[in-house]
């Protein structure tokens, strides 16, 4: 089983394609991304869970 943990530090929208390519390349069974944004498309085969955005950071 492969587990990928990656802090992507709120990368700009233009970098989302690079993130998707990396996720595909590693073929991880479990992926944990921290400090993400909602602009990333994780695909239909992935489950996502996130916390509520605090008002001062929206």
QUIBEL-V70769 format. One record per run of one state. SS is the DSSP state (H for helix, E for strand, L for the rest). FROM is the first residue (numbers start at 0). TO is the last residue. If there is no record, write none. Layout:
BEGIN
ss->{SS;SS}
from->{FROM;FROM}
to->{TO;TO}
END
This chain:
BEGIN
ss->{L;E;L;H;L;E;L;H;L}
from->{0;2;7;12;26;29;34;54;57}
to->{1;6;11;25;28;33;53;56;57}
END
